[in-house]
Amino acid sequence: MSPSSQSQKLKAYKDKGKGVIIFDFDGVLADSFDTFYKLIKDSMEIVGLSVSKDDYREMFRENVHKGFKRFIGSTKKYSIFQKFRKSNYDRYYKKYKPKLFRGTSRFLKQLNKNYIITIASSGKRTNIIGLLKKGGAHKYFDLILATEEYSKENMIKNILEKHKTDPKKTVVITDTVGDIKIAKKLGLKTIAVDWGFHHKKILKESMPDHLVQTFEDIVKLLN
C-alpha cells in the first residue's frame, strides 16, 4: 500500500463516526456583507435599478440567484447584470477586502477535534480558500464546495453522499433563511448565527434548531 493510500485509510478510520458540520461561508466565517453589497448595488445600477441593503438581504430568503432574477424581473436586464457582476467579482473582492471574523481559526480548530468540517457556498472557491489561508484556517476543512454552477442544495447533497453521514449527525451553520429552508428539507439540524446577512428577527421566522450570538455558543452546543 502506498504512503498516500495508508494516509487516506488512517484518516477514514479517525473520521469514522464523527458528525459533519456544513458551513455557509460569507456572513458566518467571513465578514463580507459590505463587499458583496457594493458589487450587487453597482451591478444593479448598470440596469437602472437601485438596491438597498435590506433589499439585498431579502434576496437570501431563497436561492440568491433566484432572488436576483426576481428583483430584476427582466431576462435581458438579468443577463447584463450577471455579465457585470461576474466580470467585476474578483476586482471588488480585492478592493473591499473581506476578512475572517475575529477568532475564526481558533474556533475551527476546536471543532475539528470532534467533527468533519466542510463548506457549501455560492461564493467563489479560489477566493474562499485564499481568505482561509490568510487566517491559517484552510487546513481544518475536509471539503470546500463553492460555485455558482450548482445550487446550495446540490452541494449539501454531495457532502452528505461523500461522507455517508446520518442526517442526525449533520449540522448546517448559516446566516440566511434560504439555507435553513434547504437544511430542513434535507432533514438536517440547523444553527443560525445572528452576525451575518440576516438579522435575528428574520432568522427566527424560519425556526432554526438553534440561534446563536457567538462562536463560543456554537462550541457549547456541539459539545
C-alpha positions as CSV (number, residue, x, y, z in Angstrom):
1,M,0.0,0.0,0.0
2,S,1.4,3.4,-1.0
3,P,2.0,6.1,1.7
4,S,-0.8,8.1,0.2
5,S,-3.3,5.2,0.5
6,Q,-2.2,4.5,4.0
7,S,-2.7,8.1,5.0
8,Q,-6.2,8.1,3.4
9,K,-7.1,4.9,5.2
10,L,-5.9,6.2,8.6
11,K,-7.9,9.5,8.0
12,A,-11.0,7.5,7.2
13,Y,-10.6,5.4,10.4
14,K,-10.2,8.5,12.5
15,D,-13.2,10.2,10.9
16,K,-15.5,7.2,11.3
17,G,-18.5,8.1,13.5
18,K,-17.7,11.8,13.5
19,G,-20.5,14.3,12.9
20,V,-20.4,16.5,9.9
21,I,-20.6,20.3,10.0
22,I,-21.6,22.2,6.8
23,F,-20.7,25.9,7.0
24,D,-22.0,28.6,4.8
25,F,-19.0,30.9,4.4
26,D,-20.0,34.5,3.8
27,G,-21.6,36.1,6.8
28,V,-20.8,33.1,9.0
29,L,-17.0,32.8,8.9
30,A,-16.2,35.8,6.7
31,D,-17.2,39.4,7.3
32,S,-18.1,40.1,3.6
33,F,-21.6,41.6,3.5
34,D,-20.4,45.1,2.6
35,T,-18.1,43.7,-0.2
36,F,-20.9,41.9,-1.9
37,Y,-23.5,44.6,-1.3
38,K,-21.3,47.1,-3.1
39,L,-20.8,44.7,-6.0
40,I,-24.6,44.0,-6.3
41,K,-25.5,47.7,-5.8
42,D,-23.2,48.7,-8.7
43,S,-24.3,45.8,-10.9
44,M,-28.0,46.7,-10.4
45,E,-27.3,50.3,-11.3
46,I,-26.0,49.1,-14.6
47,V,-29.5,48.0,-15.5
48,G,-31.2,51.1,-13.9
49,L,-32.1,49.6,-10.6
50,S,-31.5,50.8,-7.0
51,V,-31.0,48.2,-4.3
52,S,-30.8,49.0,-0.6
53,K,-29.1,46.8,2.0
54,D,-32.5,45.5,3.1
55,D,-33.4,44.7,-0.5
56,Y,-30.1,42.7,-0.8
57,R,-30.8,40.8,2.4
58,E,-34.3,39.8,1.2
59,M,-32.7,38.1,-1.8
60,F,-31.3,35.5,0.6
61,R,-34.7,34.2,1.6
62,E,-34.3,31.8,-1.3
63,N,-31.5,30.8,-3.6
64,V,-29.8,34.1,-4.0
65,H,-29.6,33.9,-7.8
66,K,-33.3,33.4,-7.9
67,G,-33.5,36.4,-5.7
68,F,-31.6,38.4,-8.3
69,K,-33.9,37.3,-11.1
70,R,-37.0,38.1,-9.1
71,F,-35.8,41.6,-8.2
72,I,-34.7,42.5,-11.7
73,G,-37.8,41.0,-13.4
74,S,-36.3,41.1,-16.9
75,T,-34.3,38.3,-18.7
76,K,-32.4,40.9,-20.8
77,K,-31.5,43.1,-17.8
78,Y,-30.6,40.0,-15.7
79,S,-28.1,39.0,-18.4
80,I,-26.5,42.4,-18.4
81,F,-26.4,42.4,-14.6
82,Q,-24.8,39.0,-14.5
83,K,-22.1,39.9,-17.0
84,F,-21.1,43.0,-15.0
85,R,-21.3,41.1,-11.7
86,K,-19.1,38.2,-12.9
87,S,-16.5,40.3,-14.6
88,N,-16.1,42.5,-11.6
89,Y,-16.3,39.9,-8.8
90,D,-12.6,39.5,-8.2
91,R,-11.9,43.2,-8.5
92,Y,-14.5,44.0,-5.8
93,Y,-13.2,41.2,-3.6
94,K,-9.7,42.6,-3.8
95,K,-10.7,46.2,-3.5
96,Y,-13.0,45.9,-0.5
97,K,-11.1,43.1,1.3
98,P,-13.5,40.9,3.2
99,K,-11.9,39.2,6.2
100,L,-12.5,36.3,8.5
101,F,-14.4,37.2,11.7
102,R,-12.1,37.5,14.7
103,G,-11.4,34.1,16.3
104,T,-12.5,32.1,13.3
105,S,-9.3,30.0,13.1
106,R,-9.3,29.2,16.8
107,F,-13.0,28.3,16.7
108,L,-12.5,25.9,13.7
109,K,-9.5,24.3,15.4
110,Q,-11.8,23.4,18.4
111,L,-14.5,21.9,16.2
112,N,-12.0,20.0,14.0
113,K,-11.2,17.8,17.0
114,N,-14.6,16.1,17.0
115,Y,-16.2,17.0,13.7
116,I,-15.6,16.7,10.0
117,I,-15.8,20.3,8.8
118,T,-17.0,21.3,5.3
119,I,-18.2,24.4,3.4
120,A,-21.1,24.8,0.9
121,S,-21.1,28.3,-0.6
122,S,-22.4,30.1,-3.6
123,G,-19.2,32.2,-3.5
124,K,-16.0,31.7,-5.5
125,R,-13.9,28.8,-4.3
126,T,-10.5,30.4,-5.1
127,N,-11.4,33.5,-3.0
128,I,-12.7,31.5,-0.1
129,I,-9.6,29.3,0.0
130,G,-7.4,32.4,-0.2
131,L,-9.1,34.1,2.7
132,L,-9.0,30.9,4.8
133,K,-5.2,30.6,4.1
134,K,-4.6,34.2,5.2
135,G,-6.2,33.3,8.5
136,G,-4.5,29.9,8.7
137,A,-7.8,28.2,8.7
138,H,-7.9,26.2,5.4
139,K,-6.3,23.1,7.0
140,Y,-9.3,22.4,9.1
141,F,-11.7,21.7,6.2
142,D,-12.2,18.3,4.7
143,L,-14.2,19.6,1.7
144,I,-14.9,23.1,0.3
145,L,-17.6,23.3,-2.3
146,A,-18.2,26.8,-3.7
147,T,-19.6,27.5,-7.1
148,E,-22.5,29.2,-8.9
149,E,-22.8,26.2,-11.2
150,Y,-24.7,24.1,-8.6
151,S,-27.4,25.0,-6.1
152,K,-26.6,25.0,-2.4
153,E,-28.9,22.0,-2.0
154,N,-26.9,20.0,-4.5
155,M,-23.6,21.0,-2.8
156,I,-25.0,19.8,0.6
157,K,-26.2,16.6,-1.0
158,N,-22.7,16.0,-2.4
159,I,-21.2,16.4,1.1
160,L,-23.7,14.0,2.6
161,E,-23.0,11.4,-0.2
162,K,-19.2,11.7,0.3
163,H,-19.3,11.1,4.0
164,K,-22.3,8.7,4.0
165,T,-23.4,10.7,7.0
166,D,-26.5,10.3,9.2
167,P,-28.7,13.5,8.9
168,K,-29.0,13.4,12.7
169,K,-25.2,13.8,12.9
170,T,-25.1,16.6,10.4
171,V,-25.4,20.3,11.2
172,V,-25.7,23.2,8.8
173,I,-24.4,26.5,10.2
174,T,-25.7,29.5,8.3
175,D,-26.8,33.2,8.5
176,T,-29.7,33.1,6.0
177,V,-33.2,31.9,5.8
178,G,-32.7,30.3,2.4
179,D,-30.1,27.9,3.7
180,I,-32.2,27.0,6.8
181,K,-35.1,26.0,4.4
182,I,-32.8,23.8,2.4
183,A,-31.3,22.1,5.5
184,K,-34.8,21.5,6.9
185,K,-35.9,20.0,3.6
186,L,-33.0,17.5,3.8
187,G,-33.7,16.7,7.4
188,L,-30.5,18.3,8.8
189,K,-30.0,20.2,12.1
190,T,-29.6,23.9,11.8
191,I,-27.7,26.5,13.7
192,A,-28.3,30.1,12.7
193,V,-25.8,32.9,13.6
194,D,-27.1,36.4,14.1
195,W,-24.0,38.3,13.0
196,G,-24.4,37.7,9.3
197,F,-26.6,38.7,6.3
198,H,-29.9,38.1,8.0
199,H,-30.8,39.7,11.3
200,K,-32.1,37.8,14.4
201,K,-35.7,38.7,13.8
202,I,-35.7,37.3,10.2
203,L,-33.8,34.2,11.2
204,K,-36.3,33.4,14.0
205,E,-39.1,33.3,11.4
206,S,-37.5,30.2,9.8
207,M,-37.3,28.4,13.1
208,P,-33.7,27.1,13.1
209,D,-32.9,24.5,15.8
210,H,-30.7,27.0,17.5
211,L,-29.9,30.7,17.1
212,V,-26.5,31.9,18.5
213,Q,-24.7,35.1,19.1
214,T,-21.0,33.9,19.2
215,F,-18.6,31.2,18.1
216,E,-18.5,30.2,21.8
217,D,-22.2,29.5,21.7
218,I,-21.7,27.1,18.9
219,V,-18.9,25.2,20.6
220,K,-21.0,24.8,23.7
221,L,-24.0,23.5,21.7
222,L,-21.9,21.0,19.8
223,N,-20.0,19.7,22.8
